Every structure is written in C-alpha cells, then in structure tokens.
Amino acid sequence: MTALPRGRQFTAADLAAMPDDGNRYELVDGALIVTPSPRFRHQRLLGRLYSHLDSTCPAGLVVLFAPFDVRISELTVLQPDLLVAPRTAFGEANLPGAPLLAVEVLSPSTRHIDLGLKRSAYEAARCPAYWVVDPEGPSITAWELRGGEYVVAGTATGAETLTLAAPYPVSITPVALLD
C-alpha cells in the first residue's frame, strides 16, 4: 500500500512510489492526477498517429508514446500520449524538461485535463508545440508557442488535411487515424 502525503504537495519522488496498477499518475503543480488506462479506440488512433509521426521523423528526433514521464519540475510530471524530443534530451527514466511536441488524445475522462491543466502546464514549460486529437470529430488542433503563449497553428476535422511545420514538416488527416 502506498502512503499518500498529508499537508503538502505531491512530488516526483511521491509519484515514483505509486503502484503499477494500470492507472496513469501525473502531477501538475503538486496535484496528483489519476486517469484510467486508455480504451481501444484511443489506443488504435494513437498507434496510427505514432506510426505516421515516426515515419516522417527526422534523424536525431525520437517519437515516444505513453507511459513515459516528462519531468517539467519536481512538482509537475506529465505523460503525454505522444511526444517528440531530441534523442540526446532523454534520460533513462524520463525526459527532463519539455519535449518539442506533446500530443494528447481526448477521452471523456481526460478532456478537461488535456485542454486545461496539461495545456497550461506545457505552455508554462515552454513546450514549442501541443496537439490535441479528438476521436469524436475526428479532429486535431495544434498550438505553437509564440511569445511565451500558445496560439492555434491549425485545425482540421474529418477529411481535411492539417499541414504543420513544427516540430518538423508533417501533414495529418484526422479521419485517416480511425478504423
């Protein structure tokens, strides 16, 4: 059994002590976020997006899928569904600092967290690009960091194609990510 801290914020050390029980544990400003394992449709879409990003990824960059910790600080540790970062930036256990790109696939249990808390945490950490994919549209919204704030770099729904330059040139058609 894991003892939870009382009267203080959660830390990365507390997070490392959490059980391997199928849940995803993340921290945002010392607050613990627990989400269930993703469902089939989420994972299927994620697999297709990973394959697409990985096949277009330039040498020197790596595309990874969750669970893999992005340690923004001692009080903020996130697990984006997908991330892109330089190969040289990774530690064995985590990515210490913001990736070049963080991607979240929305689900009913994570929608508000992904669009609110996590988006703000990546923005504050100066993550250059943040994408959110909604399987229900299907749609994708991409933000880029400009002047320290996220601005919409582009959106696409259904059969529309979104072409982006960051973190490297790539085009994505949301409906192609679904079965």
N, C-alpha and C positions, 0 to 999 in steps of 0.2 A: 504494500500500500504506500502511496506517495503522500507525504505530508505537505500540505499547501501552506505558503507563508501567510502569516497573520499580521495585519497592521503595517504592511509595507508592499511596495510594488513587486511584481514578478520580475526576475532577471533571466538572462540567458542561462545561468547555472541552474536555476529552477526548471527551466524548460528542458534542459538536458536530462533531468531526473524524471521527467514524465514517463508514464508507462507506454510501451509499444502495444497499444490496444486497438489499432485500426483507425483511431481518430487522428486528425491533424491538429497540432498545437502550435499556435503562433503568439507572438507578443506585439502589441502596439502601445508604445509609451507605458510599459509596465503592466498593461491589462492583458490577461490571458484570453485568447480566442480559441474555442474548441469547435471544430466542424467535423461532421461525419465523413467517412470515405466517400469519394465521388461515385456517382451511378454510371451505368453502362453508356448511356448516350454522351454524357460528359467525357468519359474516357475515350470513347471512339472518336469524337470530334477532336479531342486533344491529341490523339495519336496521329490523325491526319494532318493537323496543323504542325505537329512536331516534324513529321516526315517532309512536309513542304519547306519549312524553315531550315531544316538540317540539309536538305538537298541544294539549297541556294546559299548556304552559309559560307562566307569566305574563309580561307585558311587563317588560323590564328584566333578565330572566334569559336565558341562552343555553345550548342543549344542543349539545354537540360530540361527535364520535366520533374515535377514534384514526386516525392518529397525530397527537397534539398534546401537547407537553410540559407537564407540571405540575412546575414547579421549586420543590420544597419547600425546598431549600438547595443549596449548592454541591456537596454530596455525594449528594443524593437528587433524582433527576429521573425522574418516572414518566409513563407513557402509559396512563391508564385507557381501557377500551374505550369508555365514555361518560363525560361529565362535565357537570355543571350548575354555572354560576357567573354572577355578575352581569356584564352586558356591560361595565361600567366597570372590571372587575378584570383584563381581558385585556391583555397586551402583544401586539405584532405576532408575536413568535416563540414565546411561551409564556404560561402562566398562572403569574405569580409568587406562589406560595402555594397553599394548599389550596383545592379547589373546595368548593361547598356539598354536592355529591354526586359520588362516584366509583363507577362500575359496572364490574364485571369479569364476562365470560362465561367460565366454566370450559372448559378443554380439557385433554386428557391431559398436554400439555407445560407447562401453566401452573397446574394445580390447586393444588399445594403452595405455589407462589409467591403466588398470589392469596389463598389462605386463611391464609397465614402471614406472609411478609415484607411484602407490599403492604398487607395489612390492618393490620399493626402500624405501618407507615410512615405510613399515613393517620391512624391513631389518634394517633400521636405529633405529627403535624402539625395536629391538632385539626380534621380534616375532619368536618363535622357528620353526614354520612350516608355509609354504604358499603354497596353491594348486591352480591351475588354471584348470578349466574344459572347454573344447571346444566342444560344442554340434555338431559342423560340422564334427568332426573326426569320431565318437566321441573319445575324448582323454582326458587324465589327466596328468598333470605334477606337481610333488611335489618337493618343495625345503625345505631343512633343514638348519638352521643356524649353521655354523661351523666356529669357529674362527672369529665371527663377520660378516661373509659373507654367503650369500645363495649359496648352492651347490645343484645340482639336486640329489634328493634322489631316484627318479624313475619316469618312464613314462609308460603309457600303452595306446594303441589305439585299438578301436573296441572290440573284444572278448578277448583281453589279460587281465590278471589279475595283478593288482599292489598291492603288499603287503608292508605295511609300519609299522614302529614301533612307530612313533610319530604322534600325541600326545599320542596315545595308539595303540596297535596292531589292524590293520584293513586291509581287502582286498577289492578292488574295481575293478569291471569290467565295463568300460565305456559304452558299448552297453546296459548293464542292466539298466542304468539310463534313457534310452529313451523308448518311447512307441513302 
